[in-house]
């Protein structure tokens, strides 16, 4: 029997003065501002309360005789990576606390208070010069404000062998919250005294049963829409040592990994990172079709949009501006590629400014992200003070955008799950039924900070079949271009170095790249299509993905970016080949599946950039 999701409403009563510092700007001259959530509401951060709860439970356990049902703190709150064994394998905690927001009745009583804090010089005993801090306060001293949020965790339901496990967990949660004396900052000065804890009735939600009658009959896959309930943090770039900016696109790797972790969590497996296949007995016993075919499911990247299930195509790198005039140069002859239109020079995407991007055609318009900055730090367990060397900031993506008129619109991240080819319609229907049943709970959390989302799905339309019915063929003499909708592995970095005779790469690698791209596409089209030219960019991807997965020497991956364009002219009919590549995605080249590289079997263990993870998704354009 699968576990259930337990939501526990909690209200904290806190006596003013109180401040939980944030990064938002309140007014000029204020040094310490109150934290506000992504909707601009005063809040107590869930991560702060989670840390206070862990401290309280650790203190309680120090004075209690160990029992069989005692909480394992690392199990519920997580643990850092073990530098001695694996620096990239932290233990993720199973308890989630949301931000606690101010009750509406108290929000109406907010006033503008500006208390101050000073520092006393240890030698002179007088106020230290320049050590005056002005704080933002919502309530006067002694006012009792109420902050509401919830705790979430997965546990066995009442009907299984441990009927009191949920009740035991809730009891210990209550004890932990009641043992917290202060919240927020300036606790030693008496700020943020916790004077009351009220815990509501738990809400238990179980996964639905797979109903074949409600599933789409013989579907080729499912469209997926994610409606996030809090800011998203996924992938991204570390701008500095302590500033991390989230990406706006969710890769298929993240989606598939989140669903795999959710299935293990829902099935109650002992190991949360256990692969999903027939050997995973807990998952296979409840969802046999999903366990058997999970590895072959193809999850494409999720892009944000203001409409549900709408996926805006990638802007081709062949797009250019001549002054204010937009033009796509995909099918221009390489030897006649224009460098200017009159007095206006050509500008490709690498040279575009913000004004150019605003003039991109609506067909390629993706909403601009709005970020929410989150500042976090590690608390020293002995001094109970912030560890200054472990302070970092995250620029999370808010689940809404702001249009040109200044109005906020909700964002939805849209993806798709493609079923493996060759399955019988009966199997596809059963597979769709199982995914539809587990999706709400198995894909409840996505991203680095376990961002809560509400997923929905519907049958995937058969776009290619529709185009074929309209008579679109790719016969001899037909020009066409392949546009990457997601990044793909095409070239071996070692071959690129060898093409330059081992010397430092010259500034112009166009000829070497052209030959290597030709070799890749020759594998796919079997000489049935003549390679003409390309518009492409690439990057080396390494770090965790290359170091943690690879065996032997460090080998970064060379990724060709989304939006890259490859132009061909068909020598023979390539309709079936193109249909296969659209439906299945681009497979890895032959050199990548060699045993010394990523291997023929279980390739995903050593290379995350495979078609089943959404990489190599393509579309076709014609003149």
MARKOLVO-54182 format. One record per residue (C-alpha): residue number from 1; residue in one letter; z, y, x. Coordinates in steps of 0.1 Angstrom, whole numbers, plus 5000, padded with zeros to 4 digits. Layout:
N
<NUM,A,<Z,Y,X>>
...
! end
This chain:
623
<1,X,<5000,5000,5000>>
<2,X,<4991,5034,5013>>
<3,X,<5016,5062,5020>>
<4,X,<5021,5092,4998>>
<5,X,<5020,5129,5007>>
<6,X,<5054,5144,5000>>
<7,X,<5056,5182,4994>>
<8,X,<5091,5197,4994>>
<9,X,<5095,5232,4981>>
<10,X,<5122,5251,5000>>
<11,X,<5136,5286,4995>>
<12,X,<5157,5303,5022>>
<13,X,<5181,5331,5015>>
<14,X,<5185,5354,5045>>
<15,X,<5208,5384,5049>>
<16,X,<5194,5416,5064>>
<17,X,<5190,5430,5090>>
<18,X,<5161,5406,5097>>
<19,X,<5130,5407,5118>>
<20,X,<5106,5380,5128>>
<21,X,<5083,5398,5152>>
<22,X,<5046,5398,5148>>
<23,X,<5015,5413,5164>>
<24,X,<5004,5435,5134>>
<25,X,<5006,5473,5135>>
<26,X,<5030,5488,5109>>
<27,X,<5033,5525,5119>>
<28,X,<5031,5547,5150>>
<29,X,<5062,5546,5171>>
<30,X,<5073,5512,5159>>
<31,X,<5079,5487,5188>>
<32,X,<5088,5456,5169>>
<33,X,<5068,5449,5138>>
<34,X,<5075,5422,5112>>
<35,X,<5052,5392,5112>>
<36,X,<5026,5391,5085>>
<37,X,<5005,5361,5074>>
<38,X,<4967,5361,5072>>
<39,X,<4969,5377,5037>>
<40,X,<4990,5406,5050>>
<41,X,<5023,5394,5034>>
<42,X,<5056,5396,5053>>
<43,X,<5065,5360,5063>>
<44,X,<5087,5338,5085>>
<45,X,<5063,5317,5106>>
<46,X,<5063,5280,5099>>
<47,X,<5062,5272,5136>>
<48,X,<5094,5293,5142>>
<49,X,<5113,5275,5114>>
<50,X,<5100,5242,5126>>
<51,X,<5115,5249,5160>>
<52,X,<5148,5260,5145>>
<53,X,<5149,5228,5124>>
<54,X,<5143,5207,5154>>
<55,X,<5171,5224,5173>>
<56,X,<5194,5219,5143>>
<57,X,<5186,5182,5139>>
<58,X,<5190,5176,5176>>
<59,X,<5225,5192,5175>>
<60,X,<5234,5171,5144>>
<61,X,<5223,5139,5162>>
<62,X,<5245,5147,5192>>
<63,X,<5276,5144,5170>>
<64,X,<5265,5114,5149>>
<65,X,<5267,5078,5156>>
<66,X,<5231,5065,5159>>
<67,X,<5218,5047,5128>>
<68,X,<5187,5027,5120>>
<69,X,<5173,5054,5098>>
<70,X,<5180,5083,5122>>
<71,X,<5151,5106,5128>>
<72,X,<5130,5102,5159>>
<73,X,<5125,5138,5168>>
<74,X,<5093,5133,5188>>
<75,X,<5079,5113,5159>>
<76,X,<5083,5141,5134>>
<77,X,<5081,5171,5156>>
<78,X,<5058,5159,5184>>
<79,X,<5062,5159,5222>>
<80,X,<5044,5175,5251>>
<81,X,<5019,5157,5273>>
<82,X,<5034,5135,5300>>
<83,X,<5020,5151,5332>>
<84,X,<5028,5120,5352>>
<85,X,<5007,5097,5330>>
<86,X,<4983,5117,5308>>
<87,X,<4982,5154,5308>>
<88,X,<4959,5154,5278>>
<89,X,<4978,5132,5253>>
<90,X,<5005,5151,5235>>
<91,X,<5022,5134,5205>>
<92,X,<5014,5152,5173>>
<93,X,<5043,5157,5150>>
<94,X,<5041,5144,5114>>
<95,X,<5062,5172,5098>>
<96,X,<5044,5203,5087>>
<97,X,<5061,5235,5076>>
<98,X,<5041,5263,5060>>
<99,X,<5048,5300,5065>>
<100,X,<5077,5311,5043>>
<101,X,<5067,5342,5023>>
<102,X,<5088,5368,5006>>
<103,X,<5094,5363,4969>>
<104,X,<5077,5389,4947>>
<105,X,<5110,5402,4933>>
<106,X,<5122,5410,4968>>
<107,X,<5088,5423,4978>>
<108,X,<5092,5450,4952>>
<109,X,<5124,5462,4969>>
<110,X,<5109,5467,5004>>
<111,X,<5119,5501,5019>>
<112,X,<5109,5518,5051>>
<113,X,<5138,5513,5075>>
<114,X,<5136,5519,5113>>
<115,X,<5167,5506,5130>>
<116,X,<5169,5508,5168>>
<117,X,<5180,5486,5196>>
<118,X,<5191,5497,5231>>
<119,X,<5199,5481,5264>>
<120,X,<5231,5489,5283>>
<121,X,<5229,5492,5321>>
<122,X,<5251,5466,5336>>
<123,X,<5264,5488,5364>>
<124,X,<5269,5522,5348>>
<125,X,<5277,5509,5313>>
<126,X,<5255,5535,5297>>
<127,X,<5222,5533,5278>>
<128,X,<5194,5523,5301>>
<129,X,<5166,5549,5303>>
<130,X,<5134,5538,5285>>
<131,X,<5151,5508,5269>>
<132,X,<5150,5520,5233>>
<133,X,<5133,5497,5208>>
<134,X,<5124,5509,5172>>
<135,X,<5122,5479,5148>>
<136,X,<5105,5476,5114>>
<137,X,<5130,5466,5087>>
<138,X,<5122,5458,5050>>
<139,X,<5158,5458,5037>>
<140,X,<5191,5475,5044>>
<141,X,<5220,5457,5060>>
<142,X,<5236,5431,5037>>
<143,X,<5206,5427,5014>>
<144,X,<5199,5390,5007>>
<145,X,<5161,5383,5006>>
<146,X,<5145,5350,4995>>
<147,X,<5116,5333,5014>>
<148,X,<5097,5304,4999>>
<149,X,<5076,5278,5016>>
<150,X,<5073,5240,5018>>
<151,X,<5076,5210,5040>>
<152,X,<5050,5183,5040>>
<153,X,<5050,5148,5054>>
<154,X,<5036,5113,5047>>
<155,X,<5060,5085,5039>>
<156,X,<5060,5051,5021>>
<157,X,<5063,5054,4983>>
<158,X,<5093,5042,4964>>
<159,X,<5078,5008,4954>>
<160,X,<5076,4994,4990>>
<161,X,<5102,4976,5012>>
<162,X,<5120,5008,5022>>
<163,X,<5126,5024,4988>>
<164,X,<5150,5050,5002>>
<165,X,<5129,5062,5031>>
<166,X,<5116,5094,5013>>
<167,X,<5151,5102,5000>>
<168,X,<5166,5097,5035>>
<169,X,<5140,5120,5050>>
<170,X,<5147,5147,5024>>
<171,X,<5184,5143,5029>>
<172,X,<5181,5148,5066>>
<173,X,<5157,5178,5061>>
<174,X,<5183,5194,5039>>
<175,X,<5210,5188,5065>>
<176,X,<5188,5203,5092>>
<177,X,<5181,5235,5072>>
<178,X,<5218,5238,5063>>
<179,X,<5227,5236,5100>>
<180,X,<5205,5266,5109>>
<181,X,<5227,5297,5112>>
<182,X,<5201,5324,5120>>
<183,X,<5164,5329,5118>>
<184,X,<5141,5354,5134>>
<185,X,<5150,5376,5164>>
<186,X,<5181,5393,5176>>
<187,X,<5204,5365,5165>>
<188,X,<5231,5373,5190>>
<189,X,<5234,5407,5173>>
<190,X,<5239,5391,5139>>
<191,X,<5204,5396,5126>>
<192,X,<5187,5371,5103>>
<193,X,<5218,5352,5091>>
<194,X,<5208,5323,5069>>
<195,X,<5232,5322,5039>>
<196,X,<5215,5298,5015>>
<197,X,<5190,5269,5013>>
<198,X,<5176,5257,4980>>
<199,X,<5154,5225,4980>>
<200,X,<5133,5218,4950>>
<201,X,<5122,5184,4936>>
<202,X,<5097,5166,4959>>
<203,X,<5061,5163,4947>>
<204,X,<5045,5129,4957>>
<205,X,<5008,5125,4957>>
<206,X,<4991,5091,4963>>
<207,X,<4955,5084,4972>>
<208,X,<4933,5076,4942>>
<209,X,<4919,5041,4937>>
<210,X,<4883,5036,4947>>
<211,X,<4864,5036,4914>>
<212,X,<4828,5024,4918>>
<213,X,<4820,5036,4883>>
<214,X,<4827,5072,4893>>
<215,X,<4809,5070,4926>>
<216,X,<4772,5081,4930>>
<217,X,<4750,5051,4927>>
<218,X,<4732,5042,4959>>
<219,X,<4737,5077,4975>>
<220,X,<4723,5083,5010>>
<221,X,<4755,5102,5018>>
<222,X,<4778,5129,5006>>
<223,X,<4778,5167,5009>>
<224,X,<4812,5179,5020>>
<225,X,<4829,5213,5013>>
<226,X,<4862,5223,5029>>
<227,X,<4883,5251,5012>>
<228,X,<4909,5261,5038>>
<229,X,<4943,5273,5026>>
<230,X,<4952,5290,5059>>
<231,X,<4935,5303,5091>>
<232,X,<4914,5278,5110>>
<233,X,<4918,5269,5147>>
<234,X,<4893,5245,5161>>
<235,X,<4874,5242,5194>>
<236,X,<4869,5276,5210>>
<237,X,<4870,5294,5242>>
<238,X,<4900,5304,5263>>
<239,X,<4894,5341,5270>>
<240,X,<4922,5344,5294>>
<241,X,<4950,5321,5306>>
<242,X,<4970,5328,5274>>
<243,X,<4944,5339,5248>>
<244,X,<4925,5313,5228>>
<245,X,<4897,5322,5203>>
<246,X,<4888,5296,5177>>
<247,X,<4852,5287,5169>>
<248,X,<4838,5294,5135>>
<249,X,<4818,5261,5133>>
<250,X,<4836,5227,5129>>
<251,X,<4818,5200,5148>>
<252,X,<4813,5166,5134>>
<253,X,<4836,5152,5161>>
<254,X,<4865,5172,5147>>
<255,X,<4857,5162,5111>>
<256,X,<4854,5125,5120>>
<257,X,<4885,5125,5142>>
<258,X,<4905,5143,5115>>
<259,X,<4894,5118,5089>>
<260,X,<4902,5089,5112>>
<261,X,<4937,5103,5119>>
<262,X,<4941,5108,5081>>
<263,X,<4932,5072,5073>>
<264,X,<4957,5059,5098>>
<265,X,<4983,5082,5084>>
<266,X,<4975,5072,5049>>
<267,X,<4974,5035,5056>>
<268,X,<5008,5037,5075>>
<269,X,<4995,5023,5108>>
<270,X,<5020,5022,5137>>
<271,X,<4995,5039,5160>>
<272,X,<4980,5072,5146>>
<273,X,<4951,5071,5171>>
<274,X,<4940,5035,5163>>
<275,X,<4902,5033,5159>>
<276,X,<4888,5028,5124>>
<277,X,<4870,4994,5123>>
<278,X,<4875,4959,5110>>
<279,X,<4902,4952,5136>>
<280,X,<4924,4980,5120>>
<281,X,<4940,4957,5095>>
<282,X,<4960,4983,5076>>
<283,X,<4929,5004,5069>>
<284,X,<4906,4975,5063>>
<285,X,<4930,4959,5038>>
<286,X,<4927,4990,5015>>
<287,X,<4893,5004,5023>>
<288,X,<4872,4976,5037>>
<289,X,<4837,4992,5034>>
<290,X,<4850,5025,5050>>
<291,X,<4866,5005,5079>>
<292,X,<4836,4984,5085>>
<293,X,<4810,5012,5086>>
<294,X,<4831,5042,5098>>
<295,X,<4817,5041,5133>>
<296,X,<4781,5044,5120>>
<297,X,<4788,5073,5096>>
<298,X,<4772,5105,5107>>
<299,X,<4793,5137,5102>>
<300,X,<4772,5169,5107>>
<301,X,<4788,5202,5117>>
<302,X,<4804,5224,5091>>
<303,X,<4793,5260,5089>>
<304,X,<4811,5287,5068>>
<305,X,<4794,5303,5038>>
<306,X,<4804,5322,5007>>
<307,X,<4789,5295,4985>>
<308,X,<4800,5259,4982>>
<309,X,<4778,5232,4998>>
<310,X,<4754,5258,5012>>
<311,X,<4744,5253,5048>>
<312,X,<4725,5281,5065>>
<313,X,<4700,5269,5091>>
<314,X,<4704,5278,5128>>
<315,X,<4685,5309,5139>>
<316,X,<4657,5296,5162>>
<317,X,<4657,5309,5198>>
<318,X,<4620,5317,5194>>
<319,X,<4631,5347,5172>>
<320,X,<4625,5381,5188>>
<321,X,<4626,5418,5181>>
<322,X,<4600,5443,5190>>
<323,X,<4620,5475,5184>>
<324,X,<4631,5471,5148>>
<325,X,<4604,5445,5139>>
<326,X,<4616,5409,5136>>
<327,X,<4592,5381,5146>>
<328,X,<4593,5344,5153>>
<329,X,<4571,5335,5183>>
<330,X,<4574,5297,5178>>
<331,X,<4537,5290,5177>>
<332,X,<4524,5317,5201>>
<333,X,<4503,5302,5229>>
<334,X,<4525,5300,5260>>
<335,X,<4498,5318,5282>>
<336,X,<4496,5346,5256>>
<337,X,<4533,5351,5249>>
<338,X,<4536,5389,5243>>
<339,X,<4561,5409,5264>>
<340,X,<4557,5440,5242>>
<341,X,<4542,5453,5210>>
<342,X,<4529,5487,5220>>
<343,X,<4557,5505,5236>>
<344,X,<4584,5482,5223>>
<345,X,<4595,5453,5247>>
<346,X,<4603,5419,5234>>
<347,X,<4640,5412,5230>>
<348,X,<4652,5376,5226>>
<349,X,<4687,5367,5213>>
<350,X,<4704,5370,5247>>
<351,X,<4694,5407,5247>>
<352,X,<4703,5414,5210>>
<353,X,<4729,5440,5201>>
<354,X,<4750,5441,5169>>
<355,X,<4723,5462,5152>>
<356,X,<4697,5435,5158>>
<357,X,<4719,5408,5143>>
<358,X,<4724,5428,5111>>
<359,X,<4686,5429,5107>>
<360,X,<4681,5391,5109>>
<361,X,<4664,5377,5077>>
<362,X,<4688,5365,5050>>
<363,X,<4677,5329,5054>>
<364,X,<4695,5328,5088>>
<365,X,<4725,5350,5079>>
<366,X,<4759,5334,5084>>
<367,X,<4790,5354,5074>>
<368,X,<4808,5372,5102>>
<369,X,<4843,5358,5109>>
<370,X,<4875,5377,5104>>
<371,X,<4902,5368,5129>>
<372,X,<4940,5365,5125>>
<373,X,<4960,5368,5157>>
<374,X,<4989,5344,5160>>
<375,X,<5014,5347,5189>>
<376,X,<5035,5318,5199>>
<377,X,<5059,5310,5227>>
<378,X,<5080,5281,5239>>
<379,X,<5118,5283,5235>>
<380,X,<5140,5272,5263>>
<381,X,<5162,5244,5249>>
<382,X,<5193,5254,5270>>
<383,X,<5192,5292,5268>>
<384,X,<5176,5293,5233>>
<385,X,<5155,5322,5246>>
<386,X,<5117,5326,5247>>
<387,X,<5101,5312,5279>>
<388,X,<5081,5342,5291>>
<389,X,<5057,5320,5311>>
<390,X,<5048,5301,5280>>
<391,X,<5036,5329,5257>>
<392,X,<5001,5326,5243>>
<393,X,<4980,5341,5215>>
<394,X,<4955,5324,5192>>
<395,X,<4927,5342,5174>>
<396,X,<4924,5320,5143>>
<397,X,<4895,5324,5117>>
<398,X,<4906,5336,5083>>
<399,X,<4891,5317,5053>>
<400,X,<4874,5348,5040>>
<401,X,<4849,5374,5051>>
<402,X,<4843,5411,5044>>
<403,X,<4809,5422,5032>>
<404,X,<4791,5454,5039>>
<405,X,<4809,5471,5010>>
<406,X,<4844,5462,5023>>
<407,X,<4850,5435,4997>>
<408,X,<4867,5402,5007>>
<409,X,<4849,5370,4998>>
<410,X,<4863,5335,5003>>
<411,X,<4846,5312,5028>>
<412,X,<4839,5275,5025>>
<413,X,<4830,5252,5054>>
<414,X,<4801,5230,5043>>
<415,X,<4791,5197,5060>>
<416,X,<4777,5163,5051>>
<417,X,<4784,5126,5056>>
<418,X,<4753,5105,5061>>
<419,X,<4755,5068,5054>>
<420,X,<4740,5043,5079>>
<421,X,<4704,5032,5072>>
<422,X,<4698,4997,5060>>
<423,X,<4728,4994,5037>>
<424,X,<4723,4979,5003>>
<425,X,<4727,5003,4973>>
<426,X,<4757,4983,4962>>
<427,X,<4774,4988,4996>>
<428,X,<4765,5026,4996>>
<429,X,<4781,5030,4961>>
<430,X,<4813,5012,4972>>
<431,X,<4814,5033,5004>>
<432,X,<4810,5065,4985>>
<433,X,<4838,5054,4961>>
<434,X,<4862,5048,4989>>
<435,X,<4854,5081,5007>>
<436,X,<4858,5100,4974>>
<437,X,<4892,5083,4968>>
<438,X,<4908,5090,5002>>
<439,X,<4892,5123,5010>>
<440,X,<4918,5147,4994>>
<441,X,<4947,5132,5014>>
<442,X,<4929,5117,5045>>
<443,X,<4912,5150,5052>>
<444,X,<4941,5172,5043>>
<445,X,<4946,5186,5078>>
<446,X,<4918,5198,5102>>
<447,X,<4920,5215,5136>>
<448,X,<4945,5222,5164>>
<449,X,<4973,5236,5141>>
<450,X,<4968,5210,5113>>
<451,X,<4952,5237,5090>>
<452,X,<4955,5226,5054>>
<453,X,<4923,5223,5034>>
<454,X,<4911,5211,5000>>
<455,X,<4880,5189,5005>>
<456,X,<4854,5182,4978>>
<457,X,<4822,5161,4979>>
<458,X,<4791,5154,4959>>
<459,X,<4760,5132,4964>>
<460,X,<4736,5142,4992>>
<461,X,<4701,5152,4981>>
<462,X,<4671,5135,4996>>
<463,X,<4653,5165,5011>>
<464,X,<4628,5146,5033>>
<465,X,<4618,5123,5004>>
<466,X,<4611,5153,4983>>
<467,X,<4589,5169,5010>>
<468,X,<4570,5136,5014>>
<469,X,<4564,5135,4977>>
<470,X,<4549,5169,4979>>
<471,X,<4524,5156,5004>>
<472,X,<4537,5170,5037>>
<473,X,<4524,5148,5065>>
<474,X,<4524,5152,5103>>
<475,X,<4490,5138,5113>>
<476,X,<4467,5143,5143>>
<477,X,<4462,5179,5152>>
<478,X,<4492,5191,5132>>
<479,X,<4514,5216,5151>>
<480,X,<4551,5214,5144>>
<481,X,<4584,5225,5160>>
<482,X,<4617,5207,5163>>
<483,X,<4647,5231,5159>>
<484,X,<4682,5219,5169>>
<485,X,<4707,5225,5142>>
<486,X,<4735,5214,5166>>
<487,X,<4738,5209,5203>>
<488,X,<4723,5178,5219>>
<489,X,<4723,5159,5252>>
<490,X,<4688,5157,5265>>
<491,X,<4689,5162,5303>>
<492,X,<4709,5145,5330>>
<493,X,<4726,5172,5351>>
<494,X,<4720,5151,5382>>
<495,X,<4682,5150,5375>>
<496,X,<4682,5188,5373>>
<497,X,<4699,5191,5407>>
<498,X,<4674,5165,5421>>
<499,X,<4645,5185,5407>>
<500,X,<4657,5214,5430>>
<501,X,<4660,5191,5460>>
<502,X,<4698,5194,5460>>
<503,X,<4697,5231,5469>>
<504,X,<4715,5257,5449>>
<505,X,<4696,5262,5416>>
<506,X,<4670,5289,5417>>
<507,X,<4669,5316,5391>>
<508,X,<4637,5302,5376>>
<509,X,<4641,5266,5366>>
<510,X,<4614,5267,5339>>
<511,X,<4591,5241,5355>>
<512,X,<4619,5216,5362>>
<513,X,<4633,5220,5327>>
<514,X,<4599,5216,5311>>
<515,X,<4593,5183,5329>>
<516,X,<4628,5169,5320>>
<517,X,<4624,5180,5283>>
<518,X,<4589,5164,5283>>
<519,X,<4604,5131,5296>>
<520,X,<4631,5132,5268>>
<521,X,<4606,5138,5240>>
<522,X,<4582,5112,5254>>
<523,X,<4609,5086,5246>>
<524,X,<4611,5098,5210>>
<525,X,<4574,5103,5201>>
<526,X,<4559,5075,5223>>
<527,X,<4530,5098,5234>>
<528,X,<4520,5104,5198>>
<529,X,<4528,5141,5201>>
<530,X,<4518,5165,5229>>
<531,X,<4546,5187,5242>>
<532,X,<4535,5224,5243>>
<533,X,<4565,5246,5251>>
<534,X,<4601,5252,5244>>
<535,X,<4626,5281,5237>>
<536,X,<4660,5267,5248>>
<537,X,<4693,5275,5264>>
<538,X,<4719,5251,5277>>
<539,X,<4754,5249,5292>>
<540,X,<4776,5226,5311>>
<541,X,<4804,5212,5290>>
<542,X,<4833,5196,5308>>
<543,X,<4871,5200,5309>>
<544,X,<4890,5177,5286>>
<545,X,<4859,5159,5272>>
<546,X,<4845,5150,5306>>
<547,X,<4877,5144,5326>>
<548,X,<4897,5125,5300>>
<549,X,<4869,5102,5288>>
<550,X,<4847,5096,5319>>
<551,X,<4853,5067,5342>>
<552,X,<4847,5073,5379>>
<553,X,<4837,5107,5393>>
<554,X,<4839,5139,5372>>
<555,X,<4806,5143,5353>>
<556,X,<4802,5173,5330>>
<557,X,<4777,5171,5301>>
<558,X,<4746,5193,5299>>
<559,X,<4742,5204,5263>>
<560,X,<4711,5220,5249>>
<561,X,<4722,5247,5224>>
<562,X,<4718,5248,5187>>
<563,X,<4688,5269,5178>>
<564,X,<4667,5256,5207>>
<565,X,<4630,5251,5197>>
<566,X,<4605,5225,5210>>
<567,X,<4569,5229,5200>>
<568,X,<4544,5199,5197>>
<569,X,<4509,5190,5185>>
<570,X,<4506,5156,5169>>
<571,X,<4481,5132,5185>>
<572,X,<4486,5105,5159>>
<573,X,<4506,5104,5126>>
<574,X,<4542,5110,5134>>
<575,X,<4555,5114,5099>>
<576,X,<4577,5082,5100>>
<577,X,<4591,5092,5134>>
<578,X,<4600,5127,5122>>
<579,X,<4616,5113,5090>>
<580,X,<4637,5089,5111>>
<581,X,<4649,5117,5134>>
<582,X,<4658,5140,5105>>
<583,X,<4677,5113,5086>>
<584,X,<4694,5097,5117>>
<585,X,<4697,5126,5142>>
<586,X,<4685,5126,5178>>
<587,X,<4698,5095,5197>>
<588,X,<4710,5098,5233>>
<589,X,<4683,5094,5260>>
<590,X,<4680,5060,5277>>
<591,X,<4697,5073,5309>>
<592,X,<4728,5082,5290>>
<593,X,<4734,5047,5275>>
<594,X,<4732,5030,5310>>
<595,X,<4764,5012,5319>>
<596,X,<4772,5036,5348>>
<597,X,<4770,5066,5324>>
<598,X,<4783,5063,5289>>
<599,X,<4775,5026,5281>>
<600,X,<4755,5008,5255>>
<601,X,<4785,4999,5233>>
<602,X,<4815,5021,5223>>
<603,X,<4796,5051,5237>>
<604,X,<4818,5074,5217>>
<605,X,<4848,5066,5239>>
<606,X,<4830,5082,5269>>
<607,X,<4807,5107,5253>>
<608,X,<4816,5127,5222>>
<609,X,<4782,5143,5219>>
<610,X,<4765,5115,5199>>
<611,X,<4745,5116,5167>>
<612,X,<4773,5100,5147>>
<613,X,<4794,5131,5155>>
<614,X,<4768,5154,5142>>
<615,X,<4751,5163,5175>>
<616,X,<4713,5162,5176>>
<617,X,<4709,5173,5140>>
<618,X,<4673,5188,5136>>
<619,X,<4649,5204,5112>>
<620,X,<4612,5207,5113>>
<621,X,<4591,5239,5110>>
<622,X,<4554,5243,5108>>
<623,X,<4530,5272,5112>>
! end
